[in-house]
Amino acid sequence: MTISLAEELVLLAYDDEGAASGTSTWLDYGIAGAHLVELALAERIALTDGRVDVVDATPTGSPRADAALATIAADAKRRKPDDWIYRLSKKARQPVLDELVGAGILERRADRVMRIFPVTRYPAPHGVEPVAETERRALLRAAIDGSDTAPDTRTLVLCTLIAALDWEKRVFPDLPRKETKKRLKELGESHWAGSAVGRLIKDLQAAIMMTTVTIAVAATAGS
């Protein structure tokens, strides 16, 4: 079964116990970026003069991406990628988790932290990593180590999103972070150079990176 880029990103973000690693707000921004990239790859949106425009309002068949498309199309104002990432990130994670649960890829489980505080976890059924996640992780590793000399577009997009979210160590804990980050950057630059979709993805990557840095600074100031 084919799942969306946002769903793949969520699978990479959640650990085997069904908890999101790191700051969940970053994941929300990553999901918003994934929706926009999905629409760009489907040629539904384009970047013109630094603004996101709908060039084809036909639904793609991906529910959450189509919801994002409808939101952009209904807005009378032309907005920059970072503005749309901020707006689309609102409550972005739960609908994606619900779709993964509905498809049987994850399950919803009530739990408690320290036996007191209620939390909801989203582990894979039977404790086995979802096939879609296993397959994508293998493709990502093959792209990073160079064993796959022609990675598919979706793998390259996820490489770009992982780099933007600064998730190298989280997704690839056994790989050297500095070298992995450099390789992810190289993969994105070599594939997207000169293309219209590439310009949008580059702007989205910059917007996500700027937002996550802002969150990190705010968290540090408040501690």
C-alpha positions in Angstrom: 0.0 0.0 0.0 1.2 3.5 -0.8 1.3 6.0 2.1 1.8 9.7 2.1 5.1 11.5 2.8 3.6 12.9 6.0 2.7 9.4 7.1 6.2 8.1 6.4 7.7 11.1 8.3 5.4 10.2 11.3 6.5 6.6 11.2 10.2 7.7 11.3 9.4 10.0 14.2 7.7 7.5 16.5 9.8 4.9 18.4 8.9 1.3 19.0 7.0 2.1 22.2 4.7 4.5 20.2 6.1 7.8 21.5 7.2 10.7 19.4 10.9 11.3 19.8 12.0 14.9 20.6 9.9 18.0 20.3 6.5 17.2 18.9 6.1 20.8 17.6 9.0 20.1 15.2 7.1 17.1 13.8 4.0 19.3 13.2 6.1 21.6 11.1 7.6 18.7 9.3 4.2 17.3 8.5 3.1 20.6 7.1 6.2 20.7 4.9 5.5 17.1 3.8 2.0 18.1 2.7 3.3 21.0 0.6 6.0 18.8 -1.0 3.4 16.2 -1.8 1.3 18.8 -3.6 4.4 20.2 -5.4 5.3 16.7 -6.7 1.7 16.2 -7.8 2.0 19.6 -9.7 -0.9 21.1 -7.7 1.1 24.0 -6.3 4.1 26.0 -7.5 6.3 28.8 -6.2 6.0 32.1 -8.0 7.9 35.2 -6.9 8.4 33.6 -3.5 4.7 32.8 -3.0 2.8 29.5 -3.1 0.2 29.3 -5.8 -2.4 26.6 -6.6 -2.0 25.7 -10.3 -4.4 22.7 -10.2 -7.0 22.3 -7.6 -7.8 18.7 -8.6 -7.6 16.4 -5.5 -4.6 14.1 -5.4 -6.3 11.3 -3.5 -4.2 11.8 -0.3 -6.7 13.1 2.2 -4.5 15.3 4.3 -2.6 16.8 1.4 -5.9 17.5 -0.3 -7.1 19.2 2.8 -4.0 21.4 2.7 -4.6 22.1 -1.0 -8.2 23.2 -0.3 -7.0 25.5 2.4 -4.5 27.1 0.2 -6.9 27.5 -2.7 -9.5 29.1 -0.5 -7.2 31.7 0.9 -7.5 35.1 -0.9 -3.9 36.0 0.1 -0.8 34.6 -1.6 1.5 33.5 1.1 5.2 32.5 1.5 6.2 28.9 2.2 7.0 29.6 5.8 3.6 31.2 6.4 1.9 28.1 5.0 4.1 25.8 7.1 3.0 27.7 10.2 -0.7 27.7 9.3 -0.8 24.0 8.2 1.1 22.8 11.2 -1.9 23.6 13.5 -3.2 20.2 14.7 -1.4 18.5 11.8 -0.2 15.4 13.6 -3.4 13.8 14.9 -5.1 13.4 11.5 -2.0 11.6 10.2 -1.9 9.3 13.2 -5.6 8.6 12.8 -5.0 7.6 9.2 -2.2 5.3 10.1 -4.3 3.7 12.9 -7.2 3.3 10.4 -5.0 1.6 7.9 -3.8 -0.9 10.6 -0.2 0.4 10.4 -0.2 1.7 14.0 -2.5 1.2 16.9 -3.8 3.6 19.5 -3.0 2.6 23.1 -3.8 4.4 26.4 -0.9 4.5 28.8 0.3 6.3 31.9 3.6 7.9 32.7 4.8 7.0 36.1 1.4 5.3 36.5 -0.1 8.8 37.0 -0.2 11.0 33.9 -2.4 9.7 31.0 -0.8 9.6 27.6 -1.7 8.0 24.2 0.9 6.0 22.4 1.0 4.8 18.8 3.0 1.6 18.6 2.9 -0.8 15.7 0.6 -3.8 16.1 2.3 -6.8 17.7 5.4 -4.8 18.4 6.7 -5.3 14.8 8.1 -2.3 12.9 5.7 -1.4 10.1 6.8 -2.8 6.7 6.5 0.7 5.1 8.9 2.1 7.7 11.3 -0.8 7.3 11.4 -0.4 3.6 11.8 3.4 3.7 14.6 3.2 6.3 16.5 0.7 4.0 16.1 3.1 1.1 17.3 6.0 3.1 20.4 4.2 4.3 21.1 3.0 0.8 20.9 6.6 -0.4 23.2 7.8 2.4 25.9 5.1 2.0 25.8 5.4 -1.8 24.8 1.8 -2.5 21.7 3.1 -4.3 23.1 5.5 -6.9 19.6 6.6 -8.1 17.3 7.0 -5.0 13.6 7.5 -5.8 12.1 11.0 -5.4 10.2 10.2 -2.2 13.4 9.0 -0.5 15.2 12.2 -1.5 12.3 14.3 -0.2 12.5 12.5 3.2 16.3 13.1 3.2 15.6 16.8 2.8 12.9 16.9 5.5 15.2 14.9 7.9 18.0 17.4 7.4 15.6 20.4 7.8 14.3 19.0 11.1 17.8 18.1 12.3 16.8 14.5 12.8 19.9 12.8 11.6 20.8 11.3 14.9 17.2 10.4 15.7 16.6 8.5 12.5 20.1 7.1 12.1 21.4 6.7 15.7 24.2 4.4 14.6 25.6 6.7 11.8 28.1 9.5 12.4 25.9 12.7 12.6 28.2 15.2 10.9 28.9 13.0 7.8 25.2 12.0 7.6 24.0 15.6 7.7 26.5 16.5 4.9 25.4 13.5 2.8 21.7 14.4 3.2 22.4 17.9 2.1 24.3 16.7 -1.0 21.5 14.3 -1.9 19.0 17.1 -1.9 21.1 19.6 -3.7 22.1 17.2 -6.5 18.6 16.1 -7.2 16.6 19.4 -7.0 19.1 21.7 -8.6 17.5 23.9 -11.3 14.0 22.5 -11.0 10.9 24.4 -10.1 9.9 21.8 -7.5 13.4 22.1 -6.2 13.1 25.8 -5.6 9.9 25.2 -3.5 11.5 22.4 -1.6 14.6 24.5 -0.9 12.3 27.3 0.5 10.3 24.8 2.5 13.5 23.4 4.0 14.8 26.8 4.9 11.4 27.7 6.5 11.3 24.5 8.6 14.9 25.0 9.7 14.2 28.6 10.7 11.1 27.6 12.6 12.9 24.8 14.5 15.7 27.1 15.4 13.2 29.6 16.8 11.5 26.9 18.9 14.9 25.8 20.3 15.9 29.4 21.2 12.5 30.0 22.8 12.8 26.8 24.8 16.3 27.7 26.0 15.2 31.2 27.0 12.3 29.9 29.0 14.4 27.3 30.9 
